[in-house]
Each structure stands twice: as C-alpha cells, then as structure tokens.
Amino acid sequence: MVKVDDRIAARIAEAYPCTTEWFLMQDLRLSRRTIDQAVARLIKAGRIQRGWDDVALEITDDERKSRAIDDGIQALLSGYSK
C-alpha cells in the first residue's frame, strides 16, 4: 500500500470528507501534483471553494456535495497512472 503523507491526507480530507478513508485504504499511487490538479479543477468548476484561511476547502452547498465527491473521485482517478 502506498503511504500518503499527512499533508496529502489533510487535503483529501478537506476536499472530499466522505471519501478520505476510501482513498487512504486503496492502493492508489496519487501524487501531490495529481491531488493539487484535481482540487484546482474542482475549484475552477465551482464544486468546492477555498475557505477564508486559504487552506480549508468546503463544498459550496449540501445539495451538490455528493456530486462534488463523485467528480472528485473521477478527477483523481483520471490522473492515476500505474
């Protein structure tokens, strides 16, 4: 299993709170760049937004939360390389 450092784990947790454990338990080789790109794509698409402290990422509204999580999974997996 690939080790995910605390900063990457925190970014996943902030961006995709319902899927954190899934990502940490899977054997996915997600690089920091892949996660950064996925988060940037989701922010640009308006799915998530940066918090006032520029660290926390929040889903823009509850109704779109599950859709944002689905999009987040797809964005991360599209950057996955073996």
mmCIF file of the N, C-alpha and C atoms, coordinates in Angstrom:
data_MODEL
# 
_entry.id   MODEL 
# 
loop_
_atom_site.group_PDB 
_atom_site.id 
_atom_site.type_symbol 
_atom_site.label_atom_id 
_atom_site.label_alt_id 
_atom_site.label_comp_id 
_atom_site.label_asym_id 
_atom_site.label_entity_id 
_atom_site.label_seq_id 
_atom_site.pdbx_PDB_ins_code 
_atom_site.Cartn_x 
_atom_site.Cartn_y 
_atom_site.Cartn_z 
_atom_site.occupancy 
_atom_site.B_iso_or_equiv 
_atom_site.pdbx_formal_charge 
_atom_site.auth_seq_id 
_atom_site.auth_comp_id 
_atom_site.auth_asym_id 
_atom_site.auth_atom_id 
_atom_site.pdbx_PDB_model_num 
ATOM 1   N N  . MET A 1 1  ? 0.840   -1.184 0.000   1.00 0.00 ? 1  MET A N  1 
ATOM 2   C CA . MET A 1 1  ? 0.000   0.000  0.000   1.00 0.00 ? 1  MET A CA 1 
ATOM 3   C C  . MET A 1 1  ? 0.881   1.241  0.000   1.00 0.00 ? 1  MET A C  1 
ATOM 4   N N  . VAL A 1 2  ? 0.516   2.224  -0.797  1.00 0.00 ? 2  VAL A N  1 
ATOM 5   C CA . VAL A 1 2  ? 1.281   3.461  -0.905  1.00 0.00 ? 2  VAL A CA 1 
ATOM 6   C C  . VAL A 1 2  ? 1.032   4.318  0.325   1.00 0.00 ? 2  VAL A C  1 
ATOM 7   N N  . LYS A 1 3  ? 2.114   4.850  0.897   1.00 0.00 ? 3  LYS A N  1 
ATOM 8   C CA . LYS A 1 3  ? 1.979   5.742  2.052   1.00 0.00 ? 3  LYS A CA 1 
ATOM 9   C C  . LYS A 1 3  ? 1.534   7.115  1.563   1.00 0.00 ? 3  LYS A C  1 
ATOM 10  N N  . VAL A 1 4  ? 0.604   7.715  2.277   1.00 0.00 ? 4  VAL A N  1 
ATOM 11  C CA . VAL A 1 4  ? 0.142   9.065  1.955   1.00 0.00 ? 4  VAL A CA 1 
ATOM 12  C C  . VAL A 1 4  ? 0.543   9.941  3.125   1.00 0.00 ? 4  VAL A C  1 
ATOM 13  N N  . ASP A 1 5  ? 1.366   10.987 2.868   1.00 0.00 ? 5  ASP A N  1 
ATOM 14  C CA . ASP A 1 5  ? 1.816   11.803 3.991   1.00 0.00 ? 5  ASP A CA 1 
ATOM 15  C C  . ASP A 1 5  ? 0.675   12.646 4.558   1.00 0.00 ? 5  ASP A C  1 
ATOM 16  N N  . ASP A 1 6  ? 0.906   13.208 5.738   1.00 0.00 ? 6  ASP A N  1 
ATOM 17  C CA . ASP A 1 6  ? -0.148  13.918 6.459   1.00 0.00 ? 6  ASP A CA 1 
ATOM 18  C C  . ASP A 1 6  ? -0.727  15.091 5.684   1.00 0.00 ? 6  ASP A C  1 
ATOM 19  N N  . ARG A 1 7  ? 0.120   15.812 4.942   1.00 0.00 ? 7  ARG A N  1 
ATOM 20  C CA . ARG A 1 7  ? -0.388  16.963 4.187   1.00 0.00 ? 7  ARG A CA 1 
ATOM 21  C C  . ARG A 1 7  ? -1.320  16.522 3.068   1.00 0.00 ? 7  ARG A C  1 
ATOM 22  N N  . ILE A 1 8  ? -0.957  15.459 2.372   1.00 0.00 ? 8  ILE A N  1 
ATOM 23  C CA . ILE A 1 8  ? -1.831  14.944 1.313   1.00 0.00 ? 8  ILE A CA 1 
ATOM 24  C C  . ILE A 1 8  ? -3.121  14.413 1.921   1.00 0.00 ? 8  ILE A C  1 
ATOM 25  N N  . ALA A 1 9  ? -3.014  13.675 3.015   1.00 0.00 ? 9  ALA A N  1 
ATOM 26  C CA . ALA A 1 9  ? -4.206  13.149 3.676   1.00 0.00 ? 9  ALA A CA 1 
ATOM 27  C C  . ALA A 1 9  ? -5.124  14.282 4.105   1.00 0.00 ? 9  ALA A C  1 
ATOM 28  N N  . ALA A 1 10 ? -4.544  15.359 4.622   1.00 0.00 ? 10 ALA A N  1 
ATOM 29  C CA . ALA A 1 10 ? -5.348  16.507 5.050   1.00 0.00 ? 10 ALA A CA 1 
ATOM 30  C C  . ALA A 1 10 ? -6.060  17.150 3.872   1.00 0.00 ? 10 ALA A C  1 
ATOM 31  N N  . ARG A 1 11 ? -5.378  17.267 2.738   1.00 0.00 ? 11 ARG A N  1 
ATOM 32  C CA . ARG A 1 11 ? -6.003  17.870 1.553   1.00 0.00 ? 11 ARG A CA 1 
ATOM 33  C C  . ARG A 1 11 ? -7.148  17.006 1.052   1.00 0.00 ? 11 ARG A C  1 
ATOM 34  N N  . ILE A 1 12 ? -6.948  15.696 1.049   1.00 0.00 ? 12 ILE A N  1 
ATOM 35  C CA . ILE A 1 12 ? -8.031  14.799 0.641   1.00 0.00 ? 12 ILE A CA 1 
ATOM 36  C C  . ILE A 1 12 ? -9.198  14.944 1.604   1.00 0.00 ? 12 ILE A C  1 
ATOM 37  N N  . ALA A 1 13 ? -8.898  14.959 2.898   1.00 0.00 ? 13 ALA A N  1 
ATOM 38  C CA . ALA A 1 13 ? -9.954  15.064 3.904   1.00 0.00 ? 13 ALA A CA 1 
ATOM 39  C C  . ALA A 1 13 ? -10.732 16.361 3.753   1.00 0.00 ? 13 ALA A C  1 
ATOM 40  N N  . GLU A 1 14 ? -10.030 17.459 3.489   1.00 0.00 ? 14 GLU A N  1 
ATOM 41  C CA . GLU A 1 14 ? -10.685 18.756 3.352   1.00 0.00 ? 14 GLU A CA 1 
ATOM 42  C C  . GLU A 1 14 ? -11.527 18.826 2.090   1.00 0.00 ? 14 GLU A C  1 
ATOM 43  N N  . ALA A 1 15 ? -11.012 18.261 1.008   1.00 0.00 ? 15 ALA A N  1 
ATOM 44  C CA . ALA A 1 15 ? -11.731 18.358 -0.263  1.00 0.00 ? 15 ALA A CA 1 
ATOM 45  C C  . ALA A 1 15 ? -12.839 17.319 -0.387  1.00 0.00 ? 15 ALA A C  1 
ATOM 46  N N  . TYR A 1 16 ? -12.597 16.136 0.142   1.00 0.00 ? 16 TYR A N  1 
ATOM 47  C CA . TYR A 1 16 ? -13.535 15.034 -0.036  1.00 0.00 ? 16 TYR A CA 1 
ATOM 48  C C  . TYR A 1 16 ? -13.766 14.335 1.300   1.00 0.00 ? 16 TYR A C  1 
ATOM 49  N N  . PRO A 1 17 ? -14.448 14.987 2.241   1.00 0.00 ? 17 PRO A N  1 
ATOM 50  C CA . PRO A 1 17 ? -14.540 14.434 3.594   1.00 0.00 ? 17 PRO A CA 1 
ATOM 51  C C  . PRO A 1 17 ? -15.161 13.044 3.689   1.00 0.00 ? 17 PRO A C  1 
ATOM 52  N N  . CYS A 1 18 ? -16.062 12.706 2.793   1.00 0.00 ? 18 CYS A N  1 
ATOM 53  C CA . CYS A 1 18 ? -16.728 11.406 2.891   1.00 0.00 ? 18 CYS A CA 1 
ATOM 54  C C  . CYS A 1 18 ? -15.913 10.278 2.274   1.00 0.00 ? 18 CYS A C  1 
ATOM 55  N N  . THR A 1 19 ? -14.833 10.593 1.576   1.00 0.00 ? 19 THR A N  1 
ATOM 56  C CA . THR A 1 19 ? -14.082 9.555  0.882   1.00 0.00 ? 19 THR A CA 1 
ATOM 57  C C  . THR A 1 19 ? -12.658 9.400  1.393   1.00 0.00 ? 19 THR A C  1 
ATOM 58  N N  . THR A 1 20 ? -12.296 10.130 2.440   1.00 0.00 ? 20 THR A N  1 
ATOM 59  C CA . THR A 1 20 ? -10.923 10.094 2.938   1.00 0.00 ? 20 THR A CA 1 
ATOM 60  C C  . THR A 1 20 ? -10.441 8.672  3.217   1.00 0.00 ? 20 THR A C  1 
ATOM 61  N N  . GLU A 1 21 ? -11.206 7.923  4.008   1.00 0.00 ? 21 GLU A N  1 
ATOM 62  C CA . GLU A 1 21 ? -10.779 6.575  4.359   1.00 0.00 ? 21 GLU A CA 1 
ATOM 63  C C  . GLU A 1 21 ? -10.657 5.692  3.124   1.00 0.00 ? 21 GLU A C  1 
ATOM 64  N N  . TRP A 1 22 ? -11.556 5.847  2.179   1.00 0.00 ? 22 TRP A N  1 
ATOM 65  C CA . TRP A 1 22 ? -11.500 5.060  0.950   1.00 0.00 ? 22 TRP A CA 1 
ATOM 66  C C  . TRP A 1 22 ? -10.169 5.279  0.240   1.00 0.00 ? 22 TRP A C  1 
ATOM 67  N N  . PHE A 1 23 ? -9.799  6.550  0.074   1.00 0.00 ? 23 PHE A N  1 
ATOM 68  C CA . PHE A 1 23 ? -8.538  6.841  -0.611  1.00 0.00 ? 23 PHE A CA 1 
ATOM 69  C C  . PHE A 1 23 ? -7.341  6.311  0.168   1.00 0.00 ? 23 PHE A C  1 
ATOM 70  N N  . LEU A 1 24 ? -7.367  6.486  1.485   1.00 0.00 ? 24 LEU A N  1 
ATOM 71  C CA . LEU A 1 24 ? -6.223  6.057  2.279   1.00 0.00 ? 24 LEU A CA 1 
ATOM 72  C C  . LEU A 1 24 ? -6.086  4.540  2.302   1.00 0.00 ? 24 LEU A C  1 
ATOM 73  N N  . MET A 1 25 ? -7.167  3.812  2.135   1.00 0.00 ? 25 MET A N  1 
ATOM 74  C CA . MET A 1 25 ? -7.124  2.352  2.194   1.00 0.00 ? 25 MET A CA 1 
ATOM 75  C C  . MET A 1 25 ? -6.850  1.718  0.830   1.00 0.00 ? 25 MET A C  1 
ATOM 76  N N  . GLN A 1 26 ? -7.053  2.444  -0.231  1.00 0.00 ? 26 GLN A N  1 
ATOM 77  C CA . GLN A 1 26 ? -6.855  1.872  -1.563  1.00 0.00 ? 26 GLN A CA 1 
ATOM 78  C C  . GLN A 1 26 ? -5.385  1.929  -1.968  1.00 0.00 ? 26 GLN A C  1 
ATOM 79  N N  . ASP A 1 27 ? -5.013  1.066  -2.868  1.00 0.00 ? 27 ASP A N  1 
ATOM 80  C CA . ASP A 1 27 ? -3.644  1.050  -3.366  1.00 0.00 ? 27 ASP A CA 1 
ATOM 81  C C  . ASP A 1 27 ? -3.551  1.950  -4.596  1.00 0.00 ? 27 ASP A C  1 
ATOM 82  N N  . LEU A 1 28 ? -3.795  3.243  -4.378  1.00 0.00 ? 28 LEU A N  1 
ATOM 83  C CA . LEU A 1 28 ? -3.713  4.214  -5.468  1.00 0.00 ? 28 LEU A CA 1 
ATOM 84  C C  . LEU A 1 28 ? -2.453  5.039  -5.296  1.00 0.00 ? 28 LEU A C  1 
ATOM 85  N N  . ARG A 1 29 ? -1.719  5.199  -6.347  1.00 0.00 ? 29 ARG A N  1 
ATOM 86  C CA . ARG A 1 29 ? -0.491  5.993  -6.292  1.00 0.00 ? 29 ARG A CA 1 
ATOM 87  C C  . ARG A 1 29 ? -0.817  7.428  -6.714  1.00 0.00 ? 29 ARG A C  1 
ATOM 88  N N  . LEU A 1 30 ? -1.430  8.150  -5.800  1.00 0.00 ? 30 LEU A N  1 
ATOM 89  C CA . LEU A 1 30 ? -1.819  9.523  -6.093  1.00 0.00 ? 30 LEU A CA 1 
ATOM 90  C C  . LEU A 1 30 ? -0.706  10.461 -5.653  1.00 0.00 ? 30 LEU A C  1 
ATOM 91  N N  . SER A 1 31 ? -0.139  11.170 -6.606  1.00 0.00 ? 31 SER A N  1 
ATOM 92  C CA . SER A 1 31 ? 0.927   12.106 -6.274  1.00 0.00 ? 31 SER A CA 1 
ATOM 93  C C  . SER A 1 31 ? 0.343   13.419 -5.768  1.00 0.00 ? 31 SER A C  1 
ATOM 94  N N  . ARG A 1 32 ? 1.185   14.221 -5.119  1.00 0.00 ? 32 ARG A N  1 
ATOM 95  C CA . ARG A 1 32 ? 0.763   15.538 -4.655  1.00 0.00 ? 32 ARG A CA 1 
ATOM 96  C C  . ARG A 1 32 ? 0.279   16.368 -5.850  1.00 0.00 ? 32 ARG A C  1 
ATOM 97  N N  . ARG A 1 33 ? 0.980   16.260 -6.969  1.00 0.00 ? 33 ARG A N  1 
ATOM 98  C CA . ARG A 1 33 ? 0.593   17.011 -8.173  1.00 0.00 ? 33 ARG A CA 1 
ATOM 99  C C  . ARG A 1 33 ? -0.799  16.594 -8.660  1.00 0.00 ? 33 ARG A C  1 
ATOM 100 N N  . THR A 1 34 ? -1.074  15.299 -8.658  1.00 0.00 ? 34 THR A N  1 
ATOM 101 C CA . THR A 1 34 ? -2.387  14.807 -9.077  1.00 0.00 ? 34 THR A CA 1 
ATOM 102 C C  . THR A 1 34 ? -3.485  15.367 -8.192  1.00 0.00 ? 34 THR A C  1 
ATOM 103 N N  . ILE A 1 35 ? -3.268  15.336 -6.880  1.00 0.00 ? 35 ILE A N  1 
ATOM 104 C CA . ILE A 1 35 ? -4.269  15.857 -5.954  1.00 0.00 ? 35 ILE A CA 1 
ATOM 105 C C  . ILE A 1 35 ? -4.430  17.355 -6.132  1.00 0.00 ? 35 ILE A C  1 
ATOM 106 N N  . ASP A 1 36 ? -3.310  18.082 -6.256  1.00 0.00 ? 36 ASP A N  1 
ATOM 107 C CA . ASP A 1 36 ? -3.376  19.531 -6.466  1.00 0.00 ? 36 ASP A CA 1 
ATOM 108 C C  . ASP A 1 36 ? -4.168  19.858 -7.726  1.00 0.00 ? 36 ASP A C  1 
ATOM 109 N N  . GLN A 1 37 ? -3.909  19.118 -8.804  1.00 0.00 ? 37 GLN A N  1 
ATOM 110 C CA . GLN A 1 37 ? -4.621  19.364 -10.063 1.00 0.00 ? 37 GLN A CA 1 
ATOM 111 C C  . GLN A 1 37 ? -6.104  19.060 -9.924  1.00 0.00 ? 37 GLN A C  1 
ATOM 112 N N  . ALA A 1 38 ? -6.432  17.972 -9.236  1.00 0.00 ? 38 ALA A N  1 
ATOM 113 C CA . ALA A 1 38 ? -7.841  17.621 -9.049  1.00 0.00 ? 38 ALA A CA 1 
ATOM 114 C C  . ALA A 1 38 ? -8.558  18.683 -8.235  1.00 0.00 ? 38 ALA A C  1 
ATOM 115 N N  . VAL A 1 39 ? -7.920  19.146 -7.153  1.00 0.00 ? 39 VAL A N  1 
ATOM 116 C CA . VAL A 1 39 ? -8.516  20.189 -6.324  1.00 0.00 ? 39 VAL A CA 1 
ATOM 117 C C  . VAL A 1 39 ? -8.688  21.468 -7.139  1.00 0.00 ? 39 VAL A C  1 
ATOM 118 N N  . ALA A 1 40 ? -7.673  21.833 -7.919  1.00 0.00 ? 40 ALA A N  1 
ATOM 119 C CA . ALA A 1 40 ? -7.759  23.039 -8.746  1.00 0.00 ? 40 ALA A CA 1 
ATOM 120 C C  . ALA A 1 40 ? -8.897  22.939 -9.757  1.00 0.00 ? 40 ALA A C  1 
ATOM 121 N N  . ARG A 1 41 ? -9.064  21.764 -10.370 1.00 0.00 ? 41 ARG A N  1 
ATOM 122 C CA . ARG A 1 41 ? -10.164 21.578 -11.334 1.00 0.00 ? 41 ARG A CA 1 
ATOM 123 C C  . ARG A 1 41 ? -11.513 21.733 -10.660 1.00 0.00 ? 41 ARG A C  1 
ATOM 124 N N  . LEU A 1 42 ? -11.647 21.186 -9.450  1.00 0.00 ? 42 LEU A N  1 
ATOM 125 C CA . LEU A 1 42 ? -12.912 21.280 -8.733  1.00 0.00 ? 42 LEU A CA 1 
ATOM 126 C C  . LEU A 1 42 ? -13.205 22.710 -8.297  1.00 0.00 ? 42 LEU A C  1 
ATOM 127 N N  . ILE A 1 43 ? -12.178 23.450 -7.896  1.00 0.00 ? 43 ILE A N  1 
ATOM 128 C CA . ILE A 1 43 ? -12.375 24.860 -7.533  1.00 0.00 ? 43 ILE A CA 1 
ATOM 129 C C  . ILE A 1 43 ? -12.802 25.647 -8.768  1.00 0.00 ? 43 ILE A C  1 
ATOM 130 N N  . LYS A 1 44 ? -12.101 25.430 -9.883  1.00 0.00 ? 44 LYS A N  1 
ATOM 131 C CA . LYS A 1 44 ? -12.423 26.142 -11.130 1.00 0.00 ? 44 LYS A CA 1 
ATOM 132 C C  . LYS A 1 44 ? -13.845 25.839 -11.586 1.00 0.00 ? 44 LYS A C  1 
ATOM 133 N N  . ALA A 1 45 ? -14.288 24.606 -11.388 1.00 0.00 ? 45 ALA A N  1 
ATOM 134 C CA . ALA A 1 45 ? -15.641 24.207 -11.791 1.00 0.00 ? 45 ALA A CA 1 
ATOM 135 C C  . ALA A 1 45 ? -16.703 24.685 -10.803 1.00 0.00 ? 45 ALA A C  1 
ATOM 136 N N  . GLY A 1 46 ? -16.268 25.283 -9.692  1.00 0.00 ? 46 GLY A N  1 
ATOM 137 C CA . GLY A 1 46 ? -17.216 25.778 -8.703  1.00 0.00 ? 46 GLY A CA 1 
ATOM 138 C C  . GLY A 1 46 ? -17.796 24.693 -7.808  1.00 0.00 ? 46 GLY A C  1 
ATOM 139 N N  . ARG A 1 47 ? -17.180 23.517 -7.819  1.00 0.00 ? 47 ARG A N  1 
ATOM 140 C CA . ARG A 1 47 ? -17.674 22.405 -6.997  1.00 0.00 ? 47 ARG A CA 1 
ATOM 141 C C  . ARG A 1 47 ? -17.278 22.573 -5.536  1.00 0.00 ? 47 ARG A C  1 
ATOM 142 N N  . ILE A 1 48 ? -16.087 23.118 -5.326  1.00 0.00 ? 48 ILE A N  1 
ATOM 143 C CA . ILE A 1 48 ? -15.617 23.403 -3.975  1.00 0.00 ? 48 ILE A CA 1 
ATOM 144 C C  . ILE A 1 48 ? -15.014 24.795 -3.992  1.00 0.00 ? 48 ILE A C  1 
ATOM 145 N N  . GLN A 1 49 ? -14.837 25.382 -2.822  1.00 0.00 ? 49 GLN A N  1 
ATOM 146 C CA . GLN A 1 49 ? -14.225 26.708 -2.759  1.00 0.00 ? 49 GLN A CA 1 
ATOM 147 C C  . GLN A 1 49 ? -13.213 26.759 -1.632  1.00 0.00 ? 49 GLN A C  1 
ATOM 148 N N  . ARG A 1 50 ? -12.224 27.630 -1.793  1.00 0.00 ? 50 ARG A N  1 
ATOM 149 C CA . ARG A 1 50 ? -11.226 27.804 -0.741  1.00 0.00 ? 50 ARG A CA 1 
ATOM 150 C C  . ARG A 1 50 ? -11.856 28.562 0.410   1.00 0.00 ? 50 ARG A C  1 
ATOM 151 N N  . GLY A 1 51 ? -11.514 28.143 1.608   1.00 0.00 ? 51 GLY A N  1 
ATOM 152 C CA . GLY A 1 51 ? -12.044 28.815 2.799   1.00 0.00 ? 51 GLY A CA 1 
ATOM 153 C C  . GLY A 1 51 ? -11.359 30.153 3.027   1.00 0.00 ? 51 GLY A C  1 
ATOM 154 N N  . TRP A 1 52 ? -11.846 30.902 4.000   1.00 0.00 ? 52 TRP A N  1 
ATOM 155 C CA . TRP A 1 52 ? -11.300 32.223 4.295   1.00 0.00 ? 52 TRP A CA 1 
ATOM 156 C C  . TRP A 1 52 ? -9.837  32.165 4.670   1.00 0.00 ? 52 TRP A C  1 
ATOM 157 N N  . ASP A 1 53 ? -9.379  31.046 5.219   1.00 0.00 ? 53 ASP A N  1 
ATOM 158 C CA . ASP A 1 53 ? -7.974  30.929 5.623   1.00 0.00 ? 53 ASP A CA 1 
ATOM 159 C C  . ASP A 1 53 ? -7.096  30.387 4.501   1.00 0.00 ? 53 ASP A C  1 
ATOM 160 N N  . ASP A 1 54 ? -7.678  30.194 3.325   1.00 0.00 ? 54 ASP A N  1 
ATOM 161 C CA . ASP A 1 54 ? -6.976  29.716 2.132   1.00 0.00 ? 54 ASP A CA 1 
ATOM 162 C C  . ASP A 1 54 ? -6.405  28.310 2.301   1.00 0.00 ? 54 ASP A C  1 
ATOM 163 N N  . VAL A 1 55 ? -6.838  27.583 3.308   1.00 0.00 ? 55 VAL A N  1 
ATOM 164 C CA . VAL A 1 55 ? -6.392  26.208 3.499   1.00 0.00 ? 55 VAL A CA 1 
ATOM 165 C C  . VAL A 1 55 ? -7.575  25.261 3.436   1.00 0.00 ? 55 VAL A C  1 
ATOM 166 N N  . ALA A 1 56 ? -8.610  25.581 4.197   1.00 0.00 ? 56 ALA A N  1 
ATOM 167 C CA . ALA A 1 56 ? -9.785  24.712 4.234   1.00 0.00 ? 56 ALA A CA 1 
ATOM 168 C C  . ALA A 1 56 ? -10.515 24.757 2.902   1.00 0.00 ? 56 ALA A C  1 
ATOM 169 N N  . LEU A 1 57 ? -10.961 23.623 2.462   1.00 0.00 ? 57 LEU A N  1 
ATOM 170 C CA . LEU A 1 57 ? -11.767 23.544 1.248   1.00 0.00 ? 57 LEU A CA 1 
ATOM 171 C C  . LEU A 1 57 ? -13.146 23.066 1.653   1.00 0.00 ? 57 LEU A C  1 
ATOM 172 N N  . GLU A 1 58 ? -14.151 23.743 1.186   1.00 0.00 ? 58 GLU A N  1 
ATOM 173 C CA . GLU A 1 58 ? -15.504 23.396 1.582   1.00 0.00 ? 58 GLU A CA 1 
ATOM 174 C C  . GLU A 1 58 ? -16.370 23.164 0.353   1.00 0.00 ? 58 GLU A C  1 
ATOM 175 N N  . ILE A 1 59 ? -17.276 22.227 0.448   1.00 0.00 ? 59 ILE A N  1 
ATOM 176 C CA . ILE A 1 59 ? -18.264 22.030 -0.599  1.00 0.00 ? 59 ILE A CA 1 
ATOM 177 C C  . ILE A 1 59 ? -19.175 23.254 -0.578  1.00 0.00 ? 59 ILE A C  1 
ATOM 178 N N  . THR A 1 60 ? -19.501 23.790 -1.767  1.00 0.00 ? 60 THR A N  1 
ATOM 179 C CA . THR A 1 60 ? -20.240 25.047 -1.809  1.00 0.00 ? 60 THR A CA 1 
ATOM 180 C C  . THR A 1 60 ? -21.658 24.943 -1.274  1.00 0.00 ? 60 THR A C  1 
ATOM 181 N N  . ASP A 1 61 ? -22.328 23.829 -1.457  1.00 0.00 ? 61 ASP A N  1 
ATOM 182 C CA . ASP A 1 61 ? -23.618 23.639 -0.792  1.00 0.00 ? 61 ASP A CA 1 
ATOM 183 C C  . ASP A 1 61 ? -23.924 22.152 -0.654  1.00 0.00 ? 61 ASP A C  1 
ATOM 184 N N  . ASP A 1 62 ? -24.752 21.821 0.328   1.00 0.00 ? 62 ASP A N  1 
ATOM 185 C CA . ASP A 1 62 ? -25.015 20.413 0.647   1.00 0.00 ? 62 ASP A CA 1 
ATOM 186 C C  . ASP A 1 62 ? -25.642 19.640 -0.503  1.00 0.00 ? 62 ASP A C  1 
ATOM 187 N N  . GLU A 1 63 ? -26.494 20.313 -1.271  1.00 0.00 ? 63 GLU A N  1 
ATOM 188 C CA . GLU A 1 63 ? -27.183 19.640 -2.365  1.00 0.00 ? 63 GLU A CA 1 
ATOM 189 C C  . GLU A 1 63 ? -26.200 19.097 -3.396  1.00 0.00 ? 63 GLU A C  1 
ATOM 190 N N  . ARG A 1 64 ? -25.097 19.813 -3.610  1.00 0.00 ? 64 ARG A N  1 
ATOM 191 C CA . ARG A 1 64 ? -24.113 19.397 -4.601  1.00 0.00 ? 64 ARG A CA 1 
ATOM 192 C C  . ARG A 1 64 ? -22.990 18.568 -4.002  1.00 0.00 ? 64 ARG A C  1 
ATOM 193 N N  . LYS A 1 65 ? -23.048 18.301 -2.707  1.00 0.00 ? 65 LYS A N  1 
ATOM 194 C CA . LYS A 1 65 ? -21.939 17.624 -2.040  1.00 0.00 ? 65 LYS A CA 1 
ATOM 195 C C  . LYS A 1 65 ? -21.636 16.253 -2.636  1.00 0.00 ? 65 LYS A C  1 
ATOM 196 N N  . SER A 1 66 ? -22.639 15.409 -2.792  1.00 0.00 ? 66 SER A N  1 
ATOM 197 C CA . SER A 1 66 ? -22.367 14.071 -3.312  1.00 0.00 ? 66 SER A CA 1 
ATOM 198 C C  . SER A 1 66 ? -21.875 14.129 -4.749  1.00 0.00 ? 66 SER A C  1 
ATOM 199 N N  . ARG A 1 67 ? -22.392 15.064 -5.530  1.00 0.00 ? 67 ARG A N  1 
ATOM 200 C CA . ARG A 1 67 ? -21.928 15.231 -6.912  1.00 0.00 ? 67 ARG A CA 1 
ATOM 201 C C  . ARG A 1 67 ? -20.465 15.679 -6.929  1.00 0.00 ? 67 ARG A C  1 
ATOM 202 N N  . ALA A 1 68 ? -20.116 16.595 -6.030  1.00 0.00 ? 68 ALA A N  1 
ATOM 203 C CA . ALA A 1 68 ? -18.732 17.067 -5.946  1.00 0.00 ? 68 ALA A CA 1 
ATOM 204 C C  . ALA A 1 68 ? -17.795 15.930 -5.552  1.00 0.00 ? 68 ALA A C  1 
ATOM 205 N N  . ILE A 1 69 ? -18.239 15.082 -4.644  1.00 0.00 ? 69 ILE A N  1 
ATOM 206 C CA . ILE A 1 69 ? -17.422 13.938 -4.238  1.00 0.00 ? 69 ILE A CA 1 
ATOM 207 C C  . ILE A 1 69 ? -17.247 12.985 -5.412  1.00 0.00 ? 69 ILE A C  1 
ATOM 208 N N  . ASP A 1 70 ? -18.315 12.701 -6.148  1.00 0.00 ? 70 ASP A N  1 
ATOM 209 C CA . ASP A 1 70 ? -18.211 11.849 -7.341  1.00 0.00 ? 70 ASP A CA 1 
ATOM 210 C C  . ASP A 1 70 ? -17.248 12.452 -8.350  1.00 0.00 ? 70 ASP A C  1 
ATOM 211 N N  . ASP A 1 71 ? -17.377 13.768 -8.592  1.00 0.00 ? 71 ASP A N  1 
ATOM 212 C CA . ASP A 1 71 ? -16.480 14.451 -9.522  1.00 0.00 ? 71 ASP A CA 1 
ATOM 213 C C  . ASP A 1 71 ? -15.043 14.401 -9.018  1.00 0.00 ? 71 ASP A C  1 
ATOM 214 N N  . GLY A 1 72 ? -14.879 14.531 -7.695  1.00 0.00 ? 72 GLY A N  1 
ATOM 215 C CA . GLY A 1 72 ? -13.541 14.470 -7.108  1.00 0.00 ? 72 GLY A CA 1 
ATOM 216 C C  . GLY A 1 72 ? -12.894 13.127 -7.317  1.00 0.00 ? 72 GLY A C  1 
ATOM 217 N N  . ILE A 1 73 ? -13.653 12.069 -7.125  1.00 0.00 ? 73 ILE A N  1 
ATOM 218 C CA . ILE A 1 73 ? -13.137 10.717 -7.353  1.00 0.00 ? 73 ILE A CA 1 
ATOM 219 C C  . ILE A 1 73 ? -12.727 10.565 -8.812  1.00 0.00 ? 73 ILE A C  1 
ATOM 220 N N  . GLN A 1 74 ? -13.585 10.992 -9.728  1.00 0.00 ? 74 GLN A N  1 
ATOM 221 C CA . GLN A 1 74 ? -13.274 10.881 -11.150 1.00 0.00 ? 74 GLN A CA 1 
ATOM 222 C C  . GLN A 1 74 ? -12.050 11.707 -11.525 1.00 0.00 ? 74 GLN A C  1 
ATOM 223 N N  . ALA A 1 75 ? -11.957 12.933 -10.975 1.00 0.00 ? 75 ALA A N  1 
ATOM 224 C CA . ALA A 1 75 ? -10.811 13.793 -11.275 1.00 0.00 ? 75 ALA A CA 1 
ATOM 225 C C  . ALA A 1 75 ? -9.515  13.160 -10.777 1.00 0.00 ? 75 ALA A C  1 
ATOM 226 N N  . LEU A 1 76 ? -9.551  12.601 -9.574  1.00 0.00 ? 76 LEU A N  1 
ATOM 227 C CA . LEU A 1 76 ? -8.355  11.958 -9.038  1.00 0.00 ? 76 LEU A CA 1 
ATOM 228 C C  . LEU A 1 76 ? -7.988  10.712 -9.830  1.00 0.00 ? 76 LEU A C  1 
ATOM 229 N N  . LEU A 1 77 ? -8.981  9.899  -10.159 1.00 0.00 ? 77 LEU A N  1 
ATOM 230 C CA . LEU A 1 77 ? -8.703  8.669  -10.897 1.00 0.00 ? 77 LEU A CA 1 
ATOM 231 C C  . LEU A 1 77 ? -8.235  8.953  -12.315 1.00 0.00 ? 77 LEU A C  1 
ATOM 232 N N  . SER A 1 78 ? -8.687  10.060 -12.909 1.00 0.00 ? 78 SER A N  1 
ATOM 233 C CA . SER A 1 78 ? -8.246  10.388 -14.269 1.00 0.00 ? 78 SER A CA 1 
ATOM 234 C C  . SER A 1 78 ? -6.763  10.750 -14.288 1.00 0.00 ? 78 SER A C  1 
ATOM 235 N N  . GLY A 1 79 ? -6.223  11.156 -13.135 1.00 0.00 ? 79 GLY A N  1 
ATOM 236 C CA . GLY A 1 79 ? -4.804  11.469 -13.034 1.00 0.00 ? 79 GLY A CA 1 
ATOM 237 C C  . GLY A 1 79 ? -3.970  10.298 -12.555 1.00 0.00 ? 79 GLY A C  1 
ATOM 238 N N  . TYR A 1 80 ? -4.625  9.178  -12.281 1.00 0.00 ? 80 TYR A N  1 
ATOM 239 C CA . TYR A 1 80 ? -3.941  7.988  -11.773 1.00 0.00 ? 80 TYR A CA 1 
ATOM 240 C C  . TYR A 1 80 ? -3.118  7.343  -12.875 1.00 0.00 ? 80 TYR A C  1 
ATOM 241 N N  . SER A 1 81 ? -1.861  7.028  -12.558 1.00 0.00 ? 81 SER A N  1 
ATOM 242 C CA . SER A 1 81 ? -1.036  6.307  -13.532 1.00 0.00 ? 81 SER A CA 1 
ATOM 243 C C  . SER A 1 81 ? -0.325  5.159  -12.833 1.00 0.00 ? 81 SER A C  1 
ATOM 244 N N  . LYS A 1 82 ? -0.231  4.049  -13.537 1.00 0.00 ? 82 LYS A N  1 
ATOM 245 C CA . LYS A 1 82 ? 0.394   2.850  -12.953 1.00 0.00 ? 82 LYS A CA 1 
ATOM 246 C C  . LYS A 1 82 ? 1.897   2.945  -13.054 1.00 0.00 ? 82 LYS A C  1 
# 
